[in-house]
């Protein structure tokens, strides 16, 4: 009898590894003053590599949140029901300090350590949204010292306490943001939600918000039109004393990805809001929050690229075709080396920005200036590259990669969101130019950073010279915005790799991304490069 069902040449599951085993990440942590956190980051990385954690991520994405507008008796409740896996993931993230805990940690590098944890905890992107927003809300809330004193200890506490109750009675809080409206999108100044002052000092909010992610959060930062103009408010789901705030959940969005995270259209029906910051200065009040969430977009994109690379390399090491393993095939090696370069460049930029963020928070004005421009350009470019990189990683698995069992389709669905969130491509590019126009010292900070690599590589020097020429003319600046911002991002990455990465990595990056000897698609690295150390570095620490 002929056997037709023997299983061979199939790749074993990628489990039992440490997602923090990334040389670029670990070296960057030491440079940016967070080497002290390596043990706890490794602990979380090992947890992320377990079959149990990965299954939680699959279950959370597969079992979508369900909206319940009313209870069985017809009472309005406006609640979202999540699968238990979602709550387990939230509990792990909060207990490891991925939310607001860094704001309560005075150690230099605390925000760098938090960024690394956010990167390595890559089992599900959806629950990362409320985690990210909770982190980002804290600095904005400090514009109202009384509210900050009351709620910041709960936003930074490492206890996940789910449920709609008076926030003052809970062990820990999760916060969200509710900004955009259907007629405005990124143009928040077009918002029409009104905020009417009340006798008790609060405001009554009336209006419709188009995207409110994680609507079961305990409180939200929102924008509304007060008498003096667009202002920022903190809106609790439950008001002091235990009464539900009239925030109506109209429907949940049916999204491409990020499915474990509920995103809702909501209506404020006279909802109680507390003013945060100066009335009429709402955008200025939330700008620090935007810096934090944009950094998290970079971290999430970097995490996705690294995860895709690891899965592609794992497949190539264990799968054979045409008489030898895929990892030995010259063209596959080119693809994997190129993915590795893309990943390391993103990681180096991300960890440098996390360091700048940490020092800016502690009052370093030079680092704040660098963060302002380098974060804007990196958010644009890295978040654009992530879907391309993950798509290439998926293709490395062939048809197997297109099947949900591989988890790469789930990862692929997540990547476009990070380019959209906190400003899609055009918004991000124009924001970078706005920074240069309004805060010219940011460009000085940028060139002061990247010029540290000048003279190390001819391709880099030529790219830097081309970039400087872009600023000799301000004609058609908006039309050229994407090109300029891309060059800013690539030169920033190249500078970091030349200063901190092995020669083989920096050489390959500069020869391709900066030297123009590159086909554009991944896997088109020029000949003559030493790919072996690049591949060895990409896979170090994995079985």
Secondary structure as the mmCIF struct_conf table of DSSP 4:
data_model
#
loop_
_struct_conf.conf_type_id
_struct_conf.id
_struct_conf.beg_label_comp_id
_struct_conf.beg_label_asym_id
_struct_conf.beg_label_seq_id
_struct_conf.end_label_comp_id
_struct_conf.end_label_asym_id
_struct_conf.end_label_seq_id
BEND BEND1 UNK A 9 UNK A 9
HELX_LH_PP_P HELX_LH_PP_P1 UNK A 11 UNK A 13
BEND BEND2 UNK A 16 UNK A 16
TURN_TY1_P TURN_TY1_P1 UNK A 19 UNK A 20
HELX_RH_AL_P HELX_RH_AL_P1 UNK A 23 UNK A 31
TURN_TY1_P TURN_TY1_P2 UNK A 32 UNK A 33
HELX_RH_3T_P HELX_RH_3T_P1 UNK A 35 UNK A 37
HELX_RH_AL_P HELX_RH_AL_P2 UNK A 38 UNK A 48
TURN_TY1_P TURN_TY1_P3 UNK A 49 UNK A 49
BEND BEND3 UNK A 50 UNK A 50
HELX_RH_AL_P HELX_RH_AL_P3 UNK A 51 UNK A 62
BEND BEND4 UNK A 63 UNK A 63
STRN STRN1 UNK A 66 UNK A 70
TURN_TY1_P TURN_TY1_P4 UNK A 72 UNK A 73
BEND BEND5 UNK A 74 UNK A 74
STRN STRN2 UNK A 76 UNK A 81
HELX_RH_AL_P HELX_RH_AL_P4 UNK A 84 UNK A 95
TURN_TY1_P TURN_TY1_P5 UNK A 96 UNK A 97
BEND BEND6 UNK A 99 UNK A 100
HELX_RH_3T_P HELX_RH_3T_P2 UNK A 101 UNK A 104
BEND BEND7 UNK A 107 UNK A 107
TURN_TY1_P TURN_TY1_P6 UNK A 108 UNK A 109
HELX_RH_AL_P HELX_RH_AL_P5 UNK A 110 UNK A 120
BEND BEND8 UNK A 123 UNK A 123
BEND BEND9 UNK A 125 UNK A 125
TURN_TY1_P TURN_TY1_P7 UNK A 126 UNK A 127
HELX_RH_AL_P HELX_RH_AL_P6 UNK A 128 UNK A 141
TURN_TY1_P TURN_TY1_P8 UNK A 142 UNK A 143
BEND BEND10 UNK A 144 UNK A 144
HELX_RH_AL_P HELX_RH_AL_P7 UNK A 145 UNK A 156
BEND BEND11 UNK A 157 UNK A 158
BEND BEND12 UNK A 163 UNK A 165
HELX_RH_3T_P HELX_RH_3T_P3 UNK A 167 UNK A 169
BEND BEND13 UNK A 170 UNK A 171
STRN STRN3 UNK A 175 UNK A 178
TURN_TY1_P TURN_TY1_P9 UNK A 182 UNK A 186
HELX_RH_3T_P HELX_RH_3T_P4 UNK A 188 UNK A 190
STRN STRN4 UNK A 194 UNK A 197
TURN_TY1_P TURN_TY1_P10 UNK A 199 UNK A 200
BEND BEND14 UNK A 201 UNK A 201
STRN STRN5 UNK A 203 UNK A 213
BEND BEND15 UNK A 214 UNK A 214
TURN_TY1_P TURN_TY1_P11 UNK A 215 UNK A 216
BEND BEND16 UNK A 217 UNK A 218
STRN STRN6 UNK A 219 UNK A 226
TURN_TY1_P TURN_TY1_P12 UNK A 227 UNK A 228
STRN STRN7 UNK A 229 UNK A 236
BEND BEND17 UNK A 237 UNK A 237
STRN STRN8 UNK A 238 UNK A 239
TURN_TY1_P TURN_TY1_P13 UNK A 240 UNK A 242
STRN STRN9 UNK A 243 UNK A 244
HELX_LH_PP_P HELX_LH_PP_P2 UNK A 245 UNK A 245
STRN STRN10 UNK A 247 UNK A 252
BEND BEND18 UNK A 256 UNK A 257
TURN_TY1_P TURN_TY1_P14 UNK A 259 UNK A 260
BEND BEND19 UNK A 261 UNK A 261
STRN STRN11 UNK A 263 UNK A 276
BEND BEND20 UNK A 277 UNK A 278
TURN_TY1_P TURN_TY1_P15 UNK A 279 UNK A 280
HELX_RH_AL_P HELX_RH_AL_P8 UNK A 282 UNK A 318
STRN STRN12 UNK A 320 UNK A 321
TURN_TY1_P TURN_TY1_P16 UNK A 322 UNK A 323
STRN STRN13 UNK A 324 UNK A 325
HELX_RH_3T_P HELX_RH_3T_P5 UNK A 326 UNK A 328
BEND BEND21 UNK A 329 UNK A 329
HELX_RH_AL_P HELX_RH_AL_P9 UNK A 330 UNK A 361
TURN_TY1_P TURN_TY1_P17 UNK A 362 UNK A 363
HELX_RH_AL_P HELX_RH_AL_P10 UNK A 365 UNK A 396
TURN_TY1_P TURN_TY1_P18 UNK A 397 UNK A 397
HELX_RH_3T_P HELX_RH_3T_P6 UNK A 398 UNK A 402
BEND BEND22 UNK A 403 UNK A 403
HELX_RH_3T_P HELX_RH_3T_P7 UNK A 404 UNK A 406
BEND BEND23 UNK A 407 UNK A 407
HELX_RH_AL_P HELX_RH_AL_P11 UNK A 408 UNK A 420
TURN_TY1_P TURN_TY1_P19 UNK A 421 UNK A 422
BEND BEND24 UNK A 423 UNK A 423
HELX_RH_AL_P HELX_RH_AL_P12 UNK A 425 UNK A 438
TURN_TY1_P TURN_TY1_P20 UNK A 440 UNK A 440
HELX_RH_AL_P HELX_RH_AL_P13 UNK A 441 UNK A 450
HELX_RH_3T_P HELX_RH_3T_P8 UNK A 451 UNK A 453
TURN_TY1_P TURN_TY1_P21 UNK A 454 UNK A 455
BEND BEND25 UNK A 456 UNK A 456
HELX_RH_AL_P HELX_RH_AL_P14 UNK A 458 UNK A 470
TURN_TY1_P TURN_TY1_P22 UNK A 471 UNK A 472
TURN_TY1_P TURN_TY1_P23 UNK A 475 UNK A 480
HELX_RH_AL_P HELX_RH_AL_P15 UNK A 481 UNK A 500
BEND BEND26 UNK A 501 UNK A 501
HELX_RH_AL_P HELX_RH_AL_P16 UNK A 503 UNK A 509
HELX_RH_PI_P HELX_RH_PI_P1 UNK A 510 UNK A 514
TURN_TY1_P TURN_TY1_P24 UNK A 515 UNK A 515
BEND BEND27 UNK A 516 UNK A 516
BEND BEND28 UNK A 520 UNK A 521
TURN_TY1_P TURN_TY1_P25 UNK A 522 UNK A 523
HELX_LH_PP_P HELX_LH_PP_P3 UNK A 525 UNK A 526
TURN_TY1_P TURN_TY1_P26 UNK A 527 UNK A 528
HELX_RH_AL_P HELX_RH_AL_P17 UNK A 532 UNK A 539
TURN_TY1_P TURN_TY1_P27 UNK A 540 UNK A 541
#
